Amino acid sequence: MKVRSLSLQISPEIGKVSAELITTEKPVCILTLAHGAGAGMNHDFMISISKLLAEKEIATLRFNFPFMENKKGRPDVPATAQKTVEAAINKAHQLFPSLPLFVSGKSFGGRMSSQYMATKPAVEIKGIIFFGFPLHQFGKPSTDRAEHLKSVKVPMLFLQGSRDELASYDLIEKVCASLRLATLVRIEGANHAFKAGKQDILPILAEATRAWVDKKIKTSSKKNL
């Protein structure tokens, strides 16, 4: 496992943010990995899932959004967040131009990544992985936040806890059933933080991610033959 600290230049106005690459000798793909609204790229979840994915031969590029880098309380506006996602995608492609490239994110980070993808054809992106899509606010079931997913042109993997407080399971099922490119994996007993009593959920997330990216890489290879 190799760890490398990096810096992402977002724009002259926004400035730079921290990033970290975790990879192995022969990764099968690389993921950009965006953090949630309440914790940055060095939160335990972010580091742990990156290391577990590396054990599955998946490289990850974690990064901070500007609000977290600058220790501001409120998340960035979507335009700034999406520009940051774009910078991470460009850096990942620059580092590994021949590797299949996926985008991913925890909660807010996943939603900002998919909002970006909804506006871009991004043919080099093979898919999006959501580590808990935040479908609605706590206690306010709704599907409004999923509207933009209809415009996403790449495959989507939803890893969702059955007790996710920000995505009532019946609603996320309906959303995914309406999206031709969506795959939903139910993580039994897990909440939005992927806590499920004493069970360690993170290895399940890593295993599901590797199985899904393998299928997407194989499908993409067949199309290019």
C-alpha positions in Angstrom: 0.0 0.0 0.0 1.3 3.4 -1.0 0.2 6.7 0.5 1.0 10.1 -1.1 -0.1 13.5 0.0 -1.2 15.9 -2.7 -2.7 19.4 -3.3 -5.5 20.2 -5.7 -5.7 23.6 -7.3 -9.4 24.3 -7.7 -9.3 27.8 -9.2 -7.4 31.1 -8.6 -10.4 32.4 -6.7 -11.1 29.3 -4.6 -7.5 28.2 -4.1 -6.1 24.8 -3.1 -7.3 21.9 -1.0 -5.5 18.9 0.5 -5.8 15.4 -1.0 -4.3 12.0 -0.4 -3.8 9.1 -2.8 -3.8 5.5 -1.4 -2.9 2.9 -4.0 -1.2 -0.5 -4.5 1.3 -1.9 -7.1 -1.3 -2.8 -9.6 -4.7 -1.1 -9.0 -7.7 -2.2 -11.2 -9.1 1.3 -11.1 -9.1 4.6 -9.2 -11.9 6.3 -7.3 -12.2 10.0 -6.4 -13.6 9.9 -2.8 -15.5 13.0 -1.5 -16.3 13.4 2.2 -19.6 14.3 3.8 -20.9 17.6 5.2 -19.8 16.9 8.8 -16.3 15.5 8.5 -13.3 15.9 6.2 -11.1 13.6 4.2 -9.3 12.4 7.3 -12.4 11.2 9.2 -12.0 7.6 10.4 -14.6 6.4 7.8 -12.8 8.0 4.9 -9.3 6.7 5.9 -10.6 3.2 6.8 -12.6 2.7 3.6 -9.7 3.9 1.5 -7.4 1.3 3.1 -9.9 -1.5 2.7 -10.4 -0.5 -1.0 -6.6 -0.6 -1.5 -6.6 -4.1 -0.1 -9.1 -4.8 -3.0 -6.6 -3.3 -5.5 -8.7 -0.1 -5.8 -6.8 3.2 -5.6 -8.6 6.2 -4.0 -8.0 9.9 -4.2 -9.5 11.5 -1.1 -9.8 15.3 -0.9 -11.2 18.1 1.2 -13.9 20.5 0.0 -12.8 24.2 0.5 -15.2 24.7 3.5 -13.5 21.9 5.4 -10.0 22.9 4.3 -10.6 26.4 5.6 -12.5 25.2 8.7 -15.8 26.9 7.8 -18.9 25.6 9.4 -21.2 25.5 6.4 -20.7 23.3 3.4 -19.7 25.0 0.1 -22.4 26.1 -2.4 -22.9 23.4 -5.1 -20.9 25.4 -7.8 -17.8 25.4 -5.6 -18.3 21.8 -4.5 -18.7 20.6 -8.0 -15.6 22.5 -9.2 -13.7 20.7 -6.5 -15.0 17.3 -7.7 -13.9 18.3 -11.2 -10.4 19.1 -10.0 -10.2 15.7 -8.2 -11.4 13.9 -11.4 -8.8 15.7 -13.5 -6.0 14.9 -11.0 -7.0 11.2 -10.8 -7.0 11.0 -14.6 -3.6 12.8 -14.7 -2.1 10.4 -12.2 -3.5 7.2 -13.8 -4.5 8.0 -17.4 -4.8 4.4 -18.4 -6.9 3.2 -15.4 -10.7 3.0 -15.3 -11.9 6.1 -13.4 -14.9 6.1 -11.0 -16.2 8.9 -8.8 -17.5 8.2 -5.3 -18.5 10.0 -2.1 -19.9 9.7 1.4 -23.3 11.5 1.7 -22.9 15.2 0.7 -19.7 14.2 -1.3 -21.6 11.6 -3.3 -24.5 14.0 -4.0 -22.1 16.8 -5.2 -20.3 14.3 -7.4 -23.6 13.2 -9.0 -24.7 16.8 -9.4 -21.5 17.4 -11.3 -22.0 14.3 -13.4 -25.5 15.3 -14.3 -24.2 18.3 -16.1 -21.2 16.6 -17.8 -21.1 13.7 -20.4 -17.7 12.8 -18.8 -17.1 9.7 -21.0 -13.9 8.9 -19.1 -16.0 8.2 -16.0 -17.1 4.6 -15.6 -19.6 5.1 -12.8 -20.5 6.6 -9.4 -20.4 4.9 -6.0 -22.6 6.4 -3.3 -21.6 5.5 0.3 -25.0 6.5 1.6 -26.9 8.8 -0.7 -28.5 11.6 1.4 -32.0 11.4 -0.1 -33.6 13.8 2.4 -33.1 15.8 5.6 -33.5 14.0 8.9 -37.2 13.4 9.7 -38.3 14.9 6.3 -38.8 12.0 3.8 -38.7 13.2 0.3 -37.2 12.4 -3.1 -36.5 15.9 -4.4 -32.7 15.5 -4.0 -32.8 12.6 -6.5 -34.2 14.5 -9.4 -30.8 15.3 -10.9 -30.0 11.6 -11.0 -32.2 11.2 -14.1 -29.6 13.2 -16.0 -26.6 11.1 -14.9 -25.4 9.1 -17.9 -23.1 6.6 -16.1 -23.8 3.6 -13.9 -24.6 4.3 -10.3 -24.0 2.1 -7.2 -26.0 2.9 -4.1 -24.7 1.4 -0.9 -27.5 2.1 1.6 -28.1 1.2 5.1 -31.5 -0.2 5.8 -31.8 2.2 8.8 -30.3 5.2 7.0 -31.9 8.3 8.7 -31.3 10.4 5.5 -32.7 7.9 3.1 -35.9 6.0 4.1 -35.3 2.6 2.5 -38.7 2.4 0.8 -38.0 5.8 -0.9 -34.4 4.9 -2.0 -35.8 1.7 -3.5 -38.3 3.6 -5.5 -35.7 6.0 -6.7 -33.3 3.3 -7.8 -36.1 1.3 -9.5 -36.8 4.4 -11.6 -33.2 4.7 -12.8 -32.0 2.4 -15.5 -28.4 2.7 -14.6 -28.8 2.3 -10.8 -27.8 -0.7 -8.7 -29.0 -0.7 -5.0 -27.2 -2.8 -2.3 -29.0 -3.0 1.0 -26.7 -3.0 4.0 -28.8 -4.6 6.6 -29.1 -2.9 10.0 -26.8 0.0 9.1 -27.6 3.7 9.6 -26.3 6.7 7.7 -22.9 6.4 9.4 -22.8 2.7 8.5 -23.1 1.7 12.1 -24.9 -1.5 12.9 -24.3 -2.5 16.5 -21.0 -4.4 16.9 -20.9 -5.5 13.2 -18.1 -4.0 11.1 -19.8 -2.8 8.0 -16.9 -1.3 6.1 -15.5 -4.6 4.7 -19.0 -5.2 3.3 -18.8 -1.9 1.5 -15.4 -2.6 0.1 -16.4 -6.0 -1.1 -19.6 -4.7 -2.8 -17.6 -1.9 -4.4 -15.0 -4.3 -5.9 -17.6 -6.7 -7.2 -19.5 -3.8 -8.9 -16.5 -2.1 -10.4 -15.3 -5.4 -11.8 -18.6 -5.8 -13.6 -18.5 -2.3 -15.0 -14.9 -2.6 -16.1 -15.7 -5.8 -17.9 -18.8 -4.3 -19.6 -16.8 -1.3 -20.7 -14.0 -3.5 -22.1 -16.5 -5.5 -24.2 -17.9 -2.3 -25.6 -14.4 -1.2 -26.7 -13.6 -4.5 -28.5 
